């Protein structure tokens, strides 16, 4: 039985005046992780203009490979080098697509998650097929699907789905308005 990939999401608020230093430090951490077995990818999400909290996402093949990286001497040294660059750190890990939609208890209903993913995937897939479809038309179905999924999956995982969830954050996290029953009428016909 295979284990699912694990995503570690780390949030860091930049210390006053240390923006560029924090960016360089975060990129260093991404580069450091690439040397570890089981590393699948990472990304840095910059905050919106009115915020100062960066998020860095590390994805590993399974809990064991993430644990090995987390407890390595090189990661410990990297964290120590960056300790004065940020305030209020937080970390949590998730498996599967849940990482795109926040921590436990904060996730929107699955149907909203599906809509957000589809809204990201449809236009990108349409554009890919419009632009590259003629070049791939001579391939049979299996190689054509292989090439398209190979090209689109990293784009979706690291850019378009996070973008979609960020743009749709208000809707994803909104709760539907409840309709309260009206008071019974006291007038008689």
N, C-alpha and C positions, 0 to 999 in steps of 0.2 A: 504494500500500500504506500503510495507516494504522499509526502507531506506537502501542504500548500506553501507557496512563497510567503515570506513575512516582510512587512513594511514597517520601518521605524520612522515615525514622524517626530521631528524635533523642532520646537519653536524657540526662537531667541529674539529678545528685544534689544535693539542696538543701543549701546551706551552713547551718551552725548558726544557728538563730534567724531565718532569712530566708524561711520558708515562704510567708507572705502576699505578700512582695515577689516571690518567684519566680512565684507564681500570676499576679500582675498582669503581670509581664514576659512570661510565656508567652502570655497573652491578647493582649497588645500585638503579639506576633509573629504570632499568627493574624490579627489585624486588618490588620496590615501586608501580609500575603500576599494578602489579598482584592483589593488594588489592581493585582495583576499579571495580565496576560493568561495564559490557560492554567490559572489556579488553579481547582481542582475542589473543594477543601475541606480541612479540617484538624480536629484534635481533640487534646485534652490528656487523657492517661490518668494519673490519680493513682495513687500506689503503694499497695499494701496497708498496713495499719497497722504492720506490723513492718519496713517498708522506707522508703527515702527517695528512690527513683529515679523521677522523673516521665518519661513519654514523651510527646513531641509528634509528631504525624504530619501531614505536609504532602503533599498529592496534587496533581500537575500533569498537564496533558494529555499531555505528552511530555518527553523528556529536555531538549530545547532550552528549553522554557518554564521548567522547573525550574532549569536552568543560569542563565538570565537573572535569575531571582529570587535564586538563591544568590550571584551575583556583583554584586548591586546595591549601591549606596551606602547605601540605606536599611536593608537587611538587615545590612550591615557595621556601621552605627551602632547598630542594635538589639542586635547581639551584643556590641558594646563596652559598651553601657549595662548589660547583664546579666552581665558577666564575673565580678563578685564575688558573684553569687547562687548559683553552683553549683560543684560539683567533679566531676572525672572525666567530662568530656563524651564522648559517642560518637555517631557518625552512620553510617548506612548506607542505601542505597537499594534498593528492590525494585520489581518490576513484577508486575502481576496480583494474585492472591489470596495469593501467597507472603508478602506483608507482614503478614498476620494471624498467621502461624505462625512467626515468627522468622527469623533469618539463615540463610544457606547452611550446610549441615552440621548445623543444629539443627532442621530442619523434620521434623515427623512424616510417616509415610507418607500418600500421597494419600487412601487409604481413611479414615484417621482424620480428615483435614481435611474430607472430604465428610460424615462423621458429625457433626462439630462444627458445620458450616454448616447441615446439615439440622436438628439439634437446636435451633438458633437460629431457623431459618426457619419450621419447622412450627407451633409454638405461636403465633408472631406472626401468621402468615398465617391460621391458624384463627381467632384472635381478631378480626383485621381483617374477615374474611368474616362472622363471626358478628355483629359490631357494625354494619358498614357494608353487608353483603350485601343486606339488604332495601332500602336506599336506592339501591343500584346495580343492582338486579334489572331495572329497566326499560331499562337500557342494553344494547345489543348486545354481543357478545363482545369485539370490538376495543376500544371505549372503556372497557369494564369492566376489562379486563386492563391497559390503559394507565393508568387511574387507580390501580389497586392497585399496579402496579409503580412508578409515580411516587411514591406515598406510602411504600411499604415499602422501596425500595432505599436511600434515605438512612438510614432507621432501622436497617436491617440492617448497612450498611457502617460507620456511625459509632457504633452503640451495641450492638446485639444480637450480632453476630458477635464483636466484641472481648470482650464479656461472656462469651459462650460459650467462647471460647478461654482466657480467664482462669480461668473456673470448671473447665474441663476440662484445665488445664495439666498436672497430674500424670499424667493418663491419656495425653494427647497426647504427652508427652515420655518416657513409660515405654518400656522395651524389654521384650519378652516374655521370661519366664523360659525358659531352655533346660533341657530335660530331658536329664540325663546318662544314658548307658546304664548299666544296673546291671552289677555285676561278675558274671562267669559263676559259676554255682553249682559248688561242688566236690563236692557230694553226688551220689551215683549212686542211681538208683531201685532 
